């Protein structure tokens, strides 16, 4: 369960049983479906980039999709879609905060 105060939710490509979720490009596919949900709404060409509210990434070697709470605030049905995707596929979900990369010293 995700708390209402969460700023970002990580959907991890690991099932609750500990198996790697397939297909291997699931994160890119999910983020691609969500590409039109963005600040200011869909624009011409917005399907060519990921939404800042739903970004595929890799954390510690595990594919993840980082979903911003702003998606929940602006597009509740899209938020429900993403959360139900995780639930239906028994994916691990965690609350966290994605930090920017720090430049090397």
LINLIN-V762482 format. One record per residue. N is the residue number from 1. RES is the residue in one letter. PHI is phi in radians with two decimals (* if undefined). PSI is psi in radians with two decimals (none if undefined). Layout:
N/RES/PHI/PSI ; N/RES/PHI/PSI
This chain:
1/X/*/2.40 ; 2/X/-1.77/2.29 ; 3/X/-1.30/2.70 ; 4/X/-1.25/-0.23 ; 5/X/-1.62/-0.05 ; 6/X/-1.12/2.36 ; 7/X/-1.58/-0.59 ; 8/X/-2.49/2.54 ; 9/X/-2.13/2.34 ; 10/X/-1.82/2.06 ; 11/X/-1.66/2.04 ; 12/X/-1.70/2.56 ; 13/X/-1.41/0.65 ; 14/X/-2.20/2.24 ; 15/X/-1.29/2.92 ; 16/X/-1.08/-0.42 ; 17/X/-1.47/-0.04 ; 18/X/1.60/0.13 ; 19/X/-1.59/2.64 ; 20/X/-1.24/2.29 ; 21/X/-1.35/2.44 ; 22/X/-2.12/2.63 ; 23/X/-1.33/2.87 ; 24/X/-1.17/-0.33 ; 25/X/-1.77/0.41 ; 26/X/-1.01/-0.68 ; 27/X/-1.16/-0.75 ; 28/X/-1.16/-0.67 ; 29/X/-1.12/-0.82 ; 30/X/-1.09/-0.81 ; 31/X/-1.13/-0.59 ; 32/X/-1.13/-0.72 ; 33/X/-1.08/-0.59 ; 34/X/-1.55/0.07 ; 35/X/-1.07/-0.49 ; 36/X/-1.40/-0.21 ; 37/X/-1.57/1.83 ; 38/X/-2.71/2.86 ; 39/X/-0.99/2.31 ; 40/X/1.47/-0.04 ; 41/X/1.39/3.10 ; 42/X/-1.16/2.43 ; 43/X/-2.17/2.82 ; 44/X/-0.98/2.25 ; 45/X/1.50/-0.05 ; 46/X/-1.18/-0.32 ; 47/X/-1.25/-0.14 ; 48/X/-1.58/-0.06 ; 49/X/-2.46/2.78 ; 50/X/-1.33/2.63 ; 51/X/-1.22/2.49 ; 52/X/-1.18/-0.16 ; 53/X/-1.63/-0.13 ; 54/X/-2.65/1.68 ; 55/X/-2.11/2.20 ; 56/X/-1.35/2.51 ; 57/X/-2.74/3.07 ; 58/X/-2.16/2.24 ; 59/X/-2.17/2.08 ; 60/X/0.91/0.70 ; 61/X/1.39/0.10 ; 62/X/-1.97/2.21 ; 63/X/-1.13/2.39 ; 64/X/-2.48/2.83 ; 65/X/-2.14/2.18 ; 66/X/-1.64/2.10 ; 67/X/-1.99/2.16 ; 68/X/-1.42/2.54 ; 69/X/-1.12/-0.33 ; 70/X/-1.08/-0.53 ; 71/X/-1.08/-0.77 ; 72/X/-1.07/-0.72 ; 73/X/-1.22/-0.65 ; 74/X/-1.68/-0.56 ; 75/X/-2.42/1.33 ; 76/X/-0.98/-0.62 ; 77/X/-1.21/-0.62 ; 78/X/-1.17/-0.72 ; 79/X/-1.03/-0.82 ; 80/X/-1.06/-0.68 ; 81/X/-1.04/-0.84 ; 82/X/-1.15/-0.78 ; 83/X/-1.16/-0.66 ; 84/X/-1.23/-0.56 ; 85/X/-1.02/-0.83 ; 86/X/-1.10/-0.78 ; 87/X/-1.14/-0.82 ; 88/X/-1.09/-0.57 ; 89/X/-1.70/0.13 ; 90/X/0.94/0.78 ; 91/X/-1.55/2.61 ; 92/X/-1.29/2.36 ; 93/X/-2.21/2.34 ; 94/X/-2.43/2.67 ; 95/X/-1.61/2.40 ; 96/X/-2.85/-3.05 ; 97/X/-2.36/2.12 ; 98/X/-1.37/2.10 ; 99/X/-1.68/2.54 ; 100/X/-1.18/2.67 ; 101/X/-1.13/2.45 ; 102/X/-1.69/2.44 ; 103/X/-1.17/2.58 ; 104/X/-1.13/2.61 ; 105/X/-1.19/none
